[in-house]
């Protein structure tokens, strides 16, 4: 009985077209509709890393000259802290003009920086670059690696 009902549905062209359309829409939703928080955070981190790399390249190039290559690794996306209204019954986020009120926004935390430049093999130049990056980004000099081009 079930096989006959399925056969009758599959013989109807209109039903086949609707079924095919539903399958295609489902596949498209899985591909394009699945952009979640993790992907958005990854994009945000990538943008931050790229922006930071460009700033460091310009700085090191001004210090040492020549072509500079930089890699920056960040731990997690930017962190936003919202204003809270604390009452005896609990706390609520403060809303103004339909949006939460932001108290503080922190950039992603830098995990490490690698710099490849013309004078990177010179201990004095490497120390100056490391100190400048450590000071500018508030990270330990142990998380910064400076080297020269491969000869």
C-alpha positions in Angstrom: 0.0 0.0 0.0 2.8 2.4 0.9 4.7 1.6 -2.2 1.7 2.3 -4.4 1.2 5.7 -2.7 4.9 6.6 -3.2 4.7 5.4 -6.9 1.6 7.6 -7.5 3.4 10.6 -6.0 6.5 10.1 -8.1 4.5 9.7 -11.3 3.0 13.1 -10.8 5.4 15.7 -12.5 4.2 18.6 -10.3 5.1 16.6 -7.2 8.5 15.7 -8.6 9.2 19.4 -9.4 8.2 20.5 -5.9 10.2 17.7 -4.3 13.3 18.6 -6.3 12.8 22.3 -5.5 12.6 21.5 -1.8 15.8 19.4 -1.9 17.6 22.2 -3.7 16.4 24.9 -1.3 17.5 22.7 1.6 21.0 22.2 0.2 21.3 26.0 -0.5 20.2 26.8 3.1 22.8 24.4 4.5 25.5 25.9 2.4 24.7 29.6 2.6 22.5 29.8 5.7 25.0 28.1 8.1 27.2 31.2 8.7 27.3 31.2 12.4 29.1 33.0 15.2 32.2 31.0 14.9 32.7 32.0 11.3 31.9 35.6 12.0 34.4 35.6 14.9 37.1 33.9 12.6 36.5 36.6 10.0 36.9 39.3 12.7 40.1 37.8 14.0 41.5 37.5 10.4 40.7 41.1 9.7 42.4 42.2 13.0 45.4 40.1 12.2 45.7 41.5 8.7 45.4 45.1 9.9 47.9 44.5 12.7 50.4 42.8 10.2 50.1 45.9 7.9 50.9 48.3 10.8 53.8 46.2 11.9 55.2 45.9 8.4 55.1 49.7 8.0 56.8 50.2 11.4 59.6 47.7 10.9 60.1 49.0 7.3 60.6 52.5 8.7 63.1 51.1 11.3 65.1 48.8 9.0 64.1 49.4 5.4 63.7 46.8 2.8 60.8 44.3 2.4 59.2 43.1 5.6 57.0 40.0 6.1 54.9 39.7 9.3 52.6 37.0 10.7 50.3 37.8 13.6 48.3 35.2 15.6 45.4 36.2 17.7 43.6 34.1 20.4 40.0 35.2 20.1 37.7 37.8 18.7 37.0 41.3 20.1 35.3 41.4 23.4 32.4 43.9 24.0 31.2 44.8 27.5 27.7 46.3 27.7 26.2 48.6 30.4 24.1 46.8 32.9 21.3 48.0 35.2 21.5 46.0 38.4 18.4 45.8 40.6 17.3 43.5 43.4 15.5 41.3 40.9 18.6 40.8 38.6 20.5 42.7 36.0 19.5 43.9 32.5 21.5 45.3 29.6 20.9 49.0 29.2 19.3 49.8 25.8 19.5 53.2 24.1 18.0 54.0 20.6 17.2 50.3 20.2 20.8 49.1 20.7 22.7 48.0 23.8 25.0 50.6 25.4 28.7 49.7 25.0 30.9 50.4 28.0 34.1 48.9 26.6 35.4 47.1 23.5 38.7 45.2 23.7 40.7 44.1 20.6 41.6 40.4 20.2 44.5 39.2 22.3 47.7 38.7 20.3 49.3 35.3 20.8 52.5 35.8 18.8 54.3 37.9 16.1 56.9 36.8 13.6 58.9 39.3 11.6 61.1 38.6 8.7 63.2 41.6 7.6 66.5 42.5 6.0 68.4 43.2 9.3 66.5 40.7 11.4 69.6 38.6 11.9 71.4 41.5 13.6 70.9 41.1 17.3 70.7 44.9 17.8 68.0 45.3 15.2 66.1 42.3 16.4 66.2 43.6 20.0 64.9 47.1 18.8 62.1 45.5 16.8 61.2 43.2 19.7 61.1 46.0 22.2 59.0 48.2 19.9 56.4 45.4 19.3 56.4 44.4 22.9 55.7 47.9 24.0 53.1 48.7 21.3 51.1 45.5 21.7 51.7 44.7 25.4 53.0 41.2 24.8 56.0 39.4 26.2 59.2 39.5 24.1 59.1 35.7 24.3 56.1 35.9 22.0 58.0 37.9 19.3 60.4 36.2 16.8 62.5 38.4 14.5 64.7 36.8 11.8 66.3 37.8 8.5 65.7 36.6 5.0 67.0 33.2 4.0 70.3 33.8 2.1 
